Amino acid sequence: MDQRANDAAAFSGGAVQSAKPAPPMRDRILILASIGAITVLAWIYLFHLAHQMSLAVAQSNMMAAMGMTVDAPWTAADFFLTFAMWAVMMVGMMGPSAAPMILLAGAARARGGATGVSAAAGIFGLGYVAVWTVFSAAAAFAQWGLHKAALLSAGMAVSSRPVAAAVLIVAGLYQLTPWKNGCLIHCRSPLDFLMTHWREGAWGAFEMGATHGTYCLGCCWALMMVLFAVGVMNLAWVAGLAAFVLLEKIGPKGALVARLSGVVLIGFGIATAL
């Protein structure tokens, strides 16, 4: 029996036993309050950035009207701030939908006796966030490339209708693929995920969080790319996509919702191209 099988056997034999583990109320409140606080802080930061961006766009428009150059090349600081924006945005968007998995993982690992519920949940959450941090870096590079190619508007939306349409259509098509469905199944089945991906120790908790984050990324990356078509800092779309991701993952008809959204995005993309 390999190490994966040994870990899964340890989990099924000791951590879960015959019932889904439930964290004590104190730990449940602490974990949910922490996720809620982090999510709220992320959204406060996003609203602040949106306000600052609106002021910058107004200033840019005024400078352009005066014939002054406004499309300066990016600096290292520009890239870092863009990366930070994406990282905070991903935390604000994905935190609520990850809460059930983080709660269950913390309770299961604590029942195994390794550490406390809150600490176990925190380590698992760090692994989850690490994956979305890597995605944020990739998104920042993509935004840098679009800016360099003069394909990004002042509102951080793709300025080319064909490119925007392609982004929407590709996102819609991905929603209909087996890869999307497979990743969504893992996201919608926390207990099954723990049974098949159990790892012992603190590093094991981090690895489990990263693995779950990878499935989550496989489920949602195309939806995040929609922001390039509608405006990276279009907070109405950011909030709408966050709510949609939550519905996909914990709603009773999440798989059906995902497929319907694919059809809608494809239609939206075709309409954008016309």
Backbone as numpy.savetxt, mean C-alpha at the origin, in Angstrom:
# Nx Ny Nz CAx CAy CAz Cx Cy Cz
11.36 -33.58 6.60 10.50 -32.38 6.60 11.39 -31.14 6.60
11.16 -30.20 5.68 12.00 -29.02 5.61 11.63 -28.00 6.67
12.41 -26.90 6.73 12.20 -25.91 7.79 10.83 -25.27 7.69
10.36 -25.02 6.46 9.03 -24.42 6.29 7.95 -25.32 6.89
8.07 -26.62 6.63 7.08 -27.55 7.16 7.17 -27.61 8.68
8.40 -27.60 9.22 8.57 -27.62 10.68 7.93 -26.40 11.33
8.16 -25.22 10.71 7.58 -23.99 11.25 6.07 -24.03 11.20
5.52 -24.52 10.07 4.06 -24.60 9.95 3.49 -25.56 10.97
4.21 -26.68 11.21 3.74 -27.65 12.19 3.76 -27.05 13.59
4.81 -26.27 13.89 4.88 -25.62 15.20 3.74 -24.64 15.38
3.43 -23.93 14.32 2.33 -22.96 14.41 1.01 -23.66 14.63
0.71 -24.66 13.80 -0.58 -25.32 13.90 -0.72 -26.11 15.19
0.43 -26.56 15.73 0.36 -27.34 16.95 0.32 -26.52 18.21
0.97 -25.33 18.19 1.08 -24.58 19.43 0.44 -23.23 19.42
0.54 -22.52 18.32 0.11 -21.14 18.33 -1.38 -20.98 18.10
-1.91 -21.72 17.12 -3.33 -21.57 16.81 -4.16 -22.60 17.55
-3.65 -23.79 17.71 -4.38 -24.92 18.28 -5.63 -25.16 17.44
-6.81 -25.10 18.02 -8.02 -25.42 17.24 -8.86 -24.20 16.96
-8.41 -23.03 17.35 -9.24 -21.84 17.17 -8.38 -20.68 16.75
-9.01 -19.72 16.10 -8.30 -18.51 15.71 -7.87 -17.76 16.96
-6.58 -17.41 17.08 -6.12 -16.69 18.26 -6.69 -15.29 18.31
-7.03 -14.85 19.51 -7.55 -13.49 19.68 -6.69 -12.77 20.70
-6.17 -11.59 20.38 -5.33 -10.87 21.34 -6.16 -10.36 22.50
-5.56 -10.23 23.70 -6.28 -9.63 24.82 -6.78 -8.24 24.45
-7.85 -7.81 25.10 -8.47 -6.53 24.76 -7.49 -5.37 24.88
-6.63 -5.39 25.92 -5.68 -4.31 26.10 -4.74 -4.21 24.90
-4.22 -5.37 24.45 -3.32 -5.38 23.29 -4.06 -5.02 22.01
-5.29 -5.49 21.88 -6.08 -5.16 20.71 -6.26 -3.64 20.59
-6.61 -3.02 21.72 -6.81 -1.57 21.72 -5.51 -0.85 21.40
-4.39 -1.31 22.00 -3.10 -0.67 21.77 -2.68 -0.77 20.31
-2.84 -1.96 19.72 -2.44 -2.16 18.33 -3.31 -1.33 17.39
-4.62 -1.38 17.58 -5.52 -0.62 16.71 -5.33 0.88 16.89
-5.09 1.31 18.14 -4.86 2.74 18.38 -3.57 3.19 17.71
-2.55 2.34 17.74 -1.27 2.68 17.11 -1.43 2.79 15.59
-2.11 1.81 14.99 -2.34 1.86 13.54 -3.18 3.07 13.19
-4.21 3.35 14.01 -5.06 4.51 13.75 -4.29 5.81 13.86
-3.44 5.93 14.88 -2.67 7.16 15.07 -1.69 7.37 13.92
-1.00 6.30 13.52 -0.05 6.41 12.41 -0.78 6.80 11.12
-1.96 6.21 10.91 -2.74 6.53 9.71 -3.19 7.99 9.71
-3.66 8.46 10.86 -4.11 9.85 10.96 -2.94 10.81 10.73
-1.80 10.52 11.34 -0.63 11.38 11.15 -0.19 11.40 9.68
-0.28 10.24 9.02 0.07 10.18 7.60 -0.86 11.08 6.79
-2.14 11.05 7.10 -3.09 11.87 6.34 -2.92 13.35 6.64
-2.59 13.68 7.87 -2.30 15.09 8.19 -1.13 15.58 7.36
-0.10 14.76 7.27 1.07 15.12 6.46 0.69 15.27 4.98
-0.16 14.38 4.48 -0.58 14.46 3.09 -1.39 15.72 2.82
-2.28 16.08 3.73 -3.04 17.32 3.57 -2.11 18.53 3.58
-1.11 18.48 4.45 -0.13 19.57 4.49 0.61 19.67 3.16
1.05 18.52 2.63 1.75 18.53 1.35 0.86 19.03 0.22
-0.41 18.61 0.24 -1.33 19.04 -0.82 -1.51 20.56 -0.78
-1.58 21.12 0.43 -1.71 22.57 0.55 -0.47 23.27 0.04
0.70 22.75 0.42 1.95 23.35 -0.03 2.08 23.24 -1.55
1.63 22.13 -2.11 1.73 21.94 -3.55 0.82 22.90 -4.29
-0.38 23.14 -3.74 -1.29 24.08 -4.39 -0.70 25.49 -4.42
0.00 25.86 -3.35 0.67 27.17 -3.32 1.81 27.20 -4.34
2.54 26.09 -4.43 3.66 26.04 -5.37 3.18 26.09 -6.82
2.05 25.41 -7.10 1.49 25.42 -8.45 1.05 26.82 -8.82
0.41 27.52 -7.87 -0.02 28.88 -8.14 1.17 29.79 -8.43
2.24 29.62 -7.66 3.44 30.41 -7.88 4.09 30.07 -9.22
4.09 28.76 -9.55 4.67 28.32 -10.81 3.91 28.90 -12.00
2.58 28.89 -11.90 1.77 29.45 -12.99 2.04 30.94 -13.16
2.22 31.63 -12.05 2.49 33.06 -12.12 3.86 33.31 -12.77
4.85 32.50 -12.40 6.18 32.65 -12.98 6.17 32.33 -14.48
5.40 31.31 -14.86 5.32 30.95 -16.28 4.67 32.07 -17.08
3.67 32.71 -16.49 3.00 33.81 -17.18 3.95 35.00 -17.38
4.94 35.10 -16.51 5.92 36.17 -16.62 7.10 35.76 -17.51
7.06 34.54 -18.07 8.11 34.08 -18.96 9.32 33.54 -18.24
9.19 33.19 -16.96 10.31 32.67 -16.19 10.31 31.14 -16.22
11.48 30.51 -16.24 11.60 29.05 -16.28 11.23 28.46 -14.92
10.39 27.40 -14.97 9.95 26.79 -13.71 10.26 25.29 -13.67
10.62 24.67 -14.78 10.87 23.22 -14.80 12.34 22.93 -14.54
12.75 23.10 -13.29 14.15 22.86 -12.93 14.40 21.37 -12.76
15.61 20.89 -13.06 15.94 19.47 -12.84 15.84 19.11 -11.36
15.54 17.83 -11.10 15.44 17.37 -9.73 16.82 17.32 -9.07
16.83 17.61 -7.78 18.02 17.43 -6.96 17.83 16.18 -6.10
18.88 15.81 -5.38 18.77 14.67 -4.46 17.70 14.93 -3.40
17.60 16.18 -2.96 16.57 16.53 -1.97 15.17 16.35 -2.55
14.99 16.72 -3.82 13.69 16.54 -4.46 13.29 15.06 -4.48
14.27 14.21 -4.83 13.98 12.79 -4.87 13.63 12.26 -3.48
14.39 12.66 -2.47 14.13 12.18 -1.12 12.74 12.60 -0.64
12.37 13.85 -0.90 11.06 14.34 -0.47 9.94 13.61 -1.20
10.16 13.30 -2.49 9.16 12.54 -3.24 9.04 11.13 -2.70
10.17 10.51 -2.40 10.16 9.18 -1.79 9.42 9.21 -0.45
9.70 10.22 0.37 9.03 10.34 1.66 7.53 10.51 1.48
7.13 11.29 0.47 5.71 11.48 0.20 5.04 10.15 -0.13
5.67 9.35 -1.01 5.09 8.06 -1.38 5.05 7.12 -0.17
6.12 7.11 0.62 6.17 6.21 1.78 5.07 6.54 2.78
4.89 7.82 3.06 3.83 8.23 3.99 2.46 7.93 3.40
2.32 8.16 2.10 1.04 7.89 1.44 0.68 6.41 1.53
1.67 5.53 1.31 1.40 4.10 1.37 1.00 3.67 2.79
1.63 4.26 3.79 1.24 3.94 5.17 -0.20 4.38 5.42
-0.55 5.59 4.98 -1.90 6.08 5.18 -2.94 5.28 4.43
-2.58 4.78 3.24 -3.54 4.04 2.43 -3.67 2.58 2.86
-2.54 1.94 3.20 -2.54 0.50 3.42 -2.70 0.10 4.88
-2.42 1.02 5.80 -2.48 0.68 7.22 -3.81 0.07 7.66
-4.97 0.71 7.37 -6.24 0.15 7.84 -6.52 -1.25 7.30
-6.20 -1.50 6.04 -6.50 -2.81 5.46 -5.57 -3.89 6.00
-4.41 -3.51 6.52 -3.47 -4.48 7.09 -3.76 -4.78 8.55
-4.61 -3.98 9.19 -4.86 -4.12 10.63 -5.31 -5.52 11.04
-6.28 -6.16 10.37 -6.69 -7.51 10.80 -5.55 -8.52 10.78
-4.71 -8.45 9.74 -3.59 -9.38 9.64 -2.57 -9.12 10.74
-2.29 -7.86 11.03 -1.32 -7.52 12.07 -1.83 -7.97 13.44
-3.10 -7.77 13.72 -3.68 -8.23 14.98 -3.55 -9.74 15.13
-3.92 -10.47 14.11 -3.89 -11.94 14.18 -2.47 -12.45 14.31
-1.55 -11.85 13.55 -0.15 -12.29 13.62 0.43 -12.06 15.01
0.12 -10.90 15.60 0.61 -10.62 16.94 0.08 -11.60 17.96
-1.22 -11.92 17.87 -1.82 -12.85 18.81 -1.25 -14.26 18.65
-1.07 -14.69 17.40 -0.56 -16.04 17.15 0.88 -16.19 17.63
1.71 -15.21 17.38 3.11 -15.30 17.79 3.23 -15.23 19.31
2.41 -14.41 19.94 2.46 -14.32 21.40 2.00 -15.63 22.03
1.01 -16.29 21.43 0.55 -17.56 21.97 1.65 -18.61 21.88
2.54 -18.46 20.88 3.68 -19.37 20.79 4.71 -19.14 21.88
4.57 -18.03 22.64 5.43 -17.78 23.79 6.68 -17.00 23.51
6.87 -16.51 22.28 8.12 -15.84 21.93 8.19 -14.42 22.49
7.10 -13.69 22.42 7.12 -12.29 22.84 5.70 -11.83 23.10
5.54 -10.57 23.52 4.21 -10.05 23.77 3.45 -9.79 22.49
2.13 -9.65 22.62 1.28 -9.45 21.45 1.65 -8.18 20.71
1.75 -7.07 21.43 2.03 -5.79 20.78 3.40 -5.78 20.12
4.41 -6.34 20.81 5.75 -6.39 20.23 5.77 -7.25 18.97
5.10 -8.40 19.03 5.05 -9.30 17.88 4.35 -8.63 16.70
3.25 -7.93 17.00 2.52 -7.23 15.95 3.38 -6.12 15.35
4.14 -5.43 16.20 5.01 -4.36 15.72 6.09 -4.87 14.78
6.72 -6.01 15.13 7.76 -6.57 14.28 7.17 -7.02 12.95
6.03 -7.67 13.00 5.34 -8.08 11.78 5.02 -6.85 10.91
4.52 -5.79 11.57 4.18 -4.57 10.85 5.39 -3.91 10.20
6.54 -3.99 10.85 7.76 -3.43 10.27 8.13 -4.15 8.97
7.98 -5.46 8.97 8.25 -6.21 7.76 7.30 -5.82 6.64
6.04 -5.62 6.99 5.03 -5.21 6.02 5.37 -3.83 5.44
5.72 -2.89 6.31 6.04 -1.54 5.87 7.31 -1.52 5.01
8.25 -2.40 5.32 9.50 -2.44 4.56 9.25 -2.68 3.07
8.30 -3.56 2.76 7.99 -3.85 1.36 7.41 -2.62 0.67
6.51 -1.93 1.34 5.90 -0.75 0.73 6.89 0.42 0.67
7.90 0.39 1.53 8.96 1.40 1.45 9.78 1.21 0.18
10.08 -0.05 -0.15 10.78 -0.34 -1.40 9.93 0.09 -2.59
8.64 -0.20 -2.54 7.75 0.25 -3.62 7.75 1.76 -3.74
7.78 2.47 -2.61 7.79 3.93 -2.62 9.02 4.47 -3.33
10.17 3.81 -3.11 11.39 4.21 -3.80 11.23 4.02 -5.31
10.63 2.89 -5.72 10.42 2.64 -7.14 9.46 3.67 -7.74
8.41 4.01 -6.99 7.46 5.01 -7.47 8.11 6.38 -7.60
9.00 6.71 -6.67 9.71 7.98 -6.74 10.61 8.02 -7.97
11.27 6.91 -8.28 12.09 6.84 -9.50 11.22 7.00 -10.75
10.03 6.37 -10.74 9.12 6.51 -11.88 8.67 7.96 -12.04
8.38 8.61 -10.92 7.97 10.01 -11.00 9.11 10.89 -11.48
10.31 10.58 -11.07 11.49 11.31 -11.52 11.65 11.16 -13.04
11.47 9.93 -13.54 11.58 9.69 -14.96 10.53 10.44 -15.76
9.31 10.46 -15.25 8.23 11.19 -15.93 8.52 12.69 -15.95
9.05 13.19 -14.83 9.40 14.61 -14.76 10.51 14.94 -15.76
11.51 14.07 -15.80 12.64 14.30 -16.71 12.21 14.26 -18.16
11.20 13.43 -18.48 10.69 13.31 -19.84 9.62 14.37 -20.15
9.40 15.28 -19.20 8.39 16.34 -19.36 7.00 15.76 -19.59
6.69 14.66 -18.90 5.38 14.03 -19.03 4.54 14.18 -17.78
4.98 15.03 -16.85 4.28 15.19 -15.59 3.83 16.64 -15.44
2.56 16.84 -15.14 2.02 18.18 -14.97 2.40 18.73 -13.61
2.09 20.01 -13.40 2.36 20.62 -12.09 1.56 19.95 -10.99
0.43 19.34 -11.35 -0.38 18.63 -10.37 0.03 17.19 -10.18
1.21 16.81 -10.69 1.76 15.46 -10.56 0.90 14.41 -11.23
0.30 14.75 -12.35 -0.44 13.80 -13.17 0.23 13.71 -14.53
0.16 12.55 -15.15 0.73 12.38 -16.48 0.04 13.34 -17.44
0.84 14.13 -18.14 0.28 15.16 -19.02 -0.08 14.64 -20.40
0.35 13.43 -20.74 0.04 12.82 -22.03 -1.21 11.95 -21.90
-2.25 12.25 -22.65 -3.48 11.46 -22.58 -3.25 10.00 -22.95
-2.49 9.70 -24.01 -2.25 8.29 -24.32 -1.55 7.53 -23.20
-0.57 8.18 -22.57 0.14 7.51 -21.48 -0.79 7.31 -20.28
-1.58 8.33 -19.95 -2.53 8.21 -18.84 -3.54 7.10 -19.13
-4.02 7.04 -20.37 -4.97 6.00 -20.75 -4.34 4.62 -20.63
-3.08 4.50 -21.04 -2.38 3.22 -20.95 -2.24 2.77 -19.50
-1.93 3.71 -18.61 -1.81 3.39 -17.18 -3.13 2.83 -16.65
-4.22 3.49 -16.98 -5.54 3.07 -16.50 -5.94 1.71 -17.07
-5.67 1.50 -18.35 -6.05 0.23 -18.98 -5.21 -0.91 -18.43
-3.91 -0.69 -18.27 -3.05 -1.73 -17.70 -3.50 -2.07 -16.27
-3.82 -1.06 -15.48 -4.30 -1.30 -14.12 -5.60 -2.09 -14.14
-6.50 -1.74 -15.05 -7.76 -2.47 -15.16 -7.56 -3.91 -15.58
-6.69 -4.14 -16.56 -6.41 -5.50 -17.01 -5.81 -6.34 -15.90
-4.91 -5.74 -15.11 -4.28 -6.50 -14.03 -5.32 -6.94 -13.00
-6.33 -6.12 -12.79 -7.38 -6.48 -11.83 -8.10 -7.77 -12.22
-8.01 -8.15 -13.47 -8.72 -9.33 -13.98 -7.83 -10.56 -14.08
-6.56 -10.43 -13.70 -5.61 -11.53 -13.90 -5.61 -12.51 -12.72
-5.14 -13.75 -12.97 -4.99 -14.72 -11.87 -3.98 -14.26 -10.82
-2.96 -13.47 -11.23 -1.97 -12.99 -10.25 -2.63 -12.09 -9.23
-3.49 -11.20 -9.70 -4.22 -10.32 -8.79 -5.08 -11.15 -7.85
-5.82 -12.10 -8.40 -6.72 -12.90 -7.58 -5.96 -13.73 -6.56
-4.82 -14.29 -6.98 -4.04 -15.10 -6.06 -3.51 -14.30 -4.89
-3.01 -13.10 -5.18 -2.52 -12.24 -4.09 -3.66 -11.78 -3.19
-4.82 -11.48 -3.79 -5.96 -11.03 -3.00 -6.45 -12.13 -2.06
-6.39 -13.38 -2.52 -6.80 -14.50 -1.66 -5.94 -14.55 -0.40
-4.63 -14.37 -0.55 -3.75 -14.35 0.62 -4.09 -13.19 1.55
-4.40 -12.03 0.96 -4.73 -10.87 1.78 -6.06 -11.04 2.51
-6.98 -11.78 1.92 -8.31 -11.95 2.51 -8.37 -13.14 3.48
-7.29 -13.91 3.59 -7.31 -15.11 4.43 -6.14 -15.09 5.41
-6.22 -14.24 6.44 -5.09 -14.11 7.38 -4.69 -15.41 8.05
-5.67 -16.20 8.48 -5.34 -17.44 9.19 -4.66 -18.43 8.27
-5.14 -18.55 7.04 -4.49 -19.44 6.07 -3.06 -18.97 5.79
-2.88 -17.66 5.72 -1.52 -17.14 5.49 -0.59 -17.55 6.61
-1.04 -17.41 7.86 -0.20 -17.78 9.00 0.10 -19.27 9.01
-0.87 -20.08 8.63 -0.67 -21.53 8.63 0.37 -21.95 7.61
0.47 -21.25 6.49 1.35 -21.67 5.41 2.67 -20.90 5.36
2.80 -19.82 6.16 4.03 -19.01 6.09 4.63 -18.77 7.48
4.34 -19.65 8.42 4.82 -19.44 9.79 6.32 -19.52 9.89
6.92 -18.60 10.64 8.34 -18.60 10.93 8.53 -18.32 12.41
9.54 -18.95 13.01 9.82 -18.75 14.42 10.77 -17.58 14.63
10.72 -16.99 15.82 11.66 -15.95 16.20 11.28 -14.56 15.71
12.04 -13.57 16.21 11.77 -12.18 15.85 12.00 -11.94 14.36
13.09 -12.50 13.83 13.33 -12.34 12.40 12.24 -13.04 11.59
11.75 -14.15 12.13 10.65 -14.85 11.47 9.41 -13.98 11.39
9.13 -13.21 12.46 7.97 -12.31 12.44 8.16 -11.23 11.38
9.38 -10.69 11.29 9.66 -9.68 10.27 9.52 -10.28 8.88
10.05 -11.49 8.69 9.96 -12.15 7.38 8.51 -12.41 7.00
7.70 -12.83 7.97 6.29 -13.06 7.70 5.60 -11.76 7.29
5.93 -10.67 7.98 5.35 -9.38 7.62 5.74 -8.96 6.22
7.02 -9.19 5.88 7.49 -8.84 4.54 6.82 -9.71 3.48
6.63 -10.99 3.79 5.95 -11.88 2.84 4.51 -11.45 2.61
3.83 -11.13 3.70 2.46 -10.65 3.56 2.43 -9.33 2.80
3.40 -8.45 3.09 3.48 -7.19 2.36 3.71 -7.40 0.88
4.46 -8.45 0.52 4.71 -8.75 -0.88 3.42 -9.19 -1.57
2.64 -10.02 -0.90 1.34 -10.39 -1.46 0.44 -9.16 -1.61
0.49 -8.29 -0.61 -0.32 -7.08 -0.64 0.12 -6.18 -1.79
1.44 -6.09 -1.99 1.95 -5.31 -3.11 1.50 -5.91 -4.44
1.57 -7.25 -4.53 1.10 -7.91 -5.74 -0.37 -7.67 -5.99
-1.12 -7.47 -4.93 -2.56 -7.21 -5.05 -2.85 -5.77 -5.48
-2.05 -4.81 -5.00 -2.45 -3.40 -5.08 -1.54 -2.49 -5.90
-0.40 -2.99 -6.41 0.54 -2.08 -7.08 -0.10 -1.36 -8.26
-0.91 -2.06 -9.03 -1.50 -1.44 -10.22 -2.48 -0.33 -9.82
-3.20 -0.54 -8.73 -4.11 0.51 -8.25 -3.33 1.75 -7.83
-2.16 1.55 -7.22 -1.35 2.69 -6.83 -0.85 3.47 -8.05
-0.58 2.75 -9.14 -0.11 3.41 -10.36 -1.19 4.28 -11.00
-2.45 4.02 -10.66 -3.54 4.87 -11.16 -3.32 6.32 -10.75
-2.65 6.53 -9.62 -2.41 7.89 -9.15 -1.60 8.71 -10.15
-0.74 8.06 -10.93 0.00 8.80 -11.95 -0.94 9.35 -13.03
-2.03 8.67 -13.26 -2.98 9.11 -14.29 -3.91 10.21 -13.78
-4.24 10.17 -12.50 -5.23 11.12 -11.96 -4.61 12.22 -11.11
-3.33 12.06 -10.75 -2.65 13.05 -9.91 -2.17 12.41 -8.63
-0.87 12.37 -8.45 -0.30 11.68 -7.29 -0.81 12.27 -5.99
-1.01 13.59 -5.97 -1.48 14.23 -4.74 -2.96 14.63 -4.85
-3.71 13.93 -5.68 -5.16 14.12 -5.74 -5.75 13.35 -4.57
-5.96 14.02 -3.45 -6.32 13.33 -2.22 -7.70 12.68 -2.28
-8.58 13.18 -3.15 -9.87 12.52 -3.32 -9.67 11.12 -3.88
-8.78 11.00 -4.89 -8.48 9.69 -5.45 -7.69 8.84 -4.46
-6.77 9.44 -3.73 -5.99 8.69 -2.74 -6.94 8.07 -1.71
-7.88 8.87 -1.21 -8.84 8.37 -0.22 -9.75 7.31 -0.84
-10.19 7.55 -2.08 -11.06 6.58 -2.74 -10.38 5.25 -2.96
-9.13 5.28 -3.39 -8.38 4.03 -3.60 -8.13 3.32 -2.28
-7.83 4.09 -1.22 -7.61 3.48 0.09 -8.88 2.76 0.56
-10.04 3.41 0.38 -11.31 2.80 0.76 -11.58 1.56 -0.09
-11.23 1.63 -1.36 -11.46 0.50 -2.25 -10.58 -0.69 -1.85
-9.32 -0.43 -1.52 -8.42 -1.50 -1.08 -8.97 -2.16 0.17
-9.48 -1.36 1.10 -10.08 -1.90 2.32 -11.27 -2.79 1.99
-12.10 -2.35 1.05 -13.27 -3.13 0.65 -12.85 -4.43 -0.03
-11.84 -4.37 -0.87 -11.32 -5.57 -1.53 -10.87 -6.61 -0.52
-10.19 -6.15 0.52 -9.54 -7.09 1.43 -10.46 -7.63 2.52
-11.38 -6.81 3.00 -12.20 -7.27 4.12 -13.69 -7.29 3.81
-14.10 -6.79 2.65 -15.51 -6.82 2.28 -15.96 -8.22 1.92
-17.27 -8.50 2.02 -17.78 -9.85 1.76 -17.64 -10.28 0.30
-17.58 -9.34 -0.62 -17.48 -9.65 -2.05 -16.23 -9.01 -2.65
-15.11 -9.12 -1.94 -13.90 -8.45 -2.37 -13.41 -8.87 -3.75
-13.46 -10.17 -4.04 -12.99 -10.65 -5.33 -13.85 -10.11 -6.47
-15.16 -10.08 -6.25 -16.06 -9.54 -7.27 -15.83 -8.05 -7.46
-15.65 -7.35 -6.38 -15.37 -5.91 -6.45 -14.10 -5.64 -7.26
-13.08 -6.47 -7.05 -11.83 -6.30 -7.78 -12.04 -6.46 -9.28
-12.81 -7.48 -9.67 -13.04 -7.70 -11.10 -13.87 -6.57 -11.70
-14.89 -6.12 -10.99 -15.71 -5.01 -11.50 -14.87 -3.75 -11.66
-13.97 -3.52 -10.72 -13.12 -2.33 -10.80 -12.22 -2.40 -12.03
-11.80 -3.62 -12.39 -10.99 -3.77 -13.58 -11.73 -3.32 -14.83
-12.98 -3.70 -14.93 -13.79 -3.29 -16.07 -13.96 -1.77 -16.09
-14.20 -1.19 -14.90 -14.39 0.26 -14.80 -13.11 1.00 -15.21
-11.96 0.52 -14.75 -10.70 1.19 -15.09 -10.39 1.08 -16.58
-10.68 -0.05 -17.17 -10.47 -0.20 -18.61 -11.36 0.79 -19.38
-12.63 0.89 -18.96 -13.53 1.85 -19.60 -13.07 3.28 -19.42
-12.59 3.60 -18.20 -12.07 4.92 -17.92 -10.86 5.22 -18.79
-10.00 4.22 -18.96 -8.82 4.41 -19.79 -9.18 4.64 -21.25
-10.14 3.89 -21.75 -10.57 4.08 -23.14 -11.17 5.47 -23.33
-11.99 5.90 -22.35 -12.59 7.23 -22.44 -11.52 8.32 -22.40
-10.47 8.09 -21.60 -9.37 9.07 -21.50 -8.63 9.18 -22.83
-8.48 8.06 -23.54 -7.75 8.05 -24.79 -8.51 8.74 -25.93
-9.83 8.81 -25.82 -10.64 9.36 -26.91 -10.62 10.89 -26.92
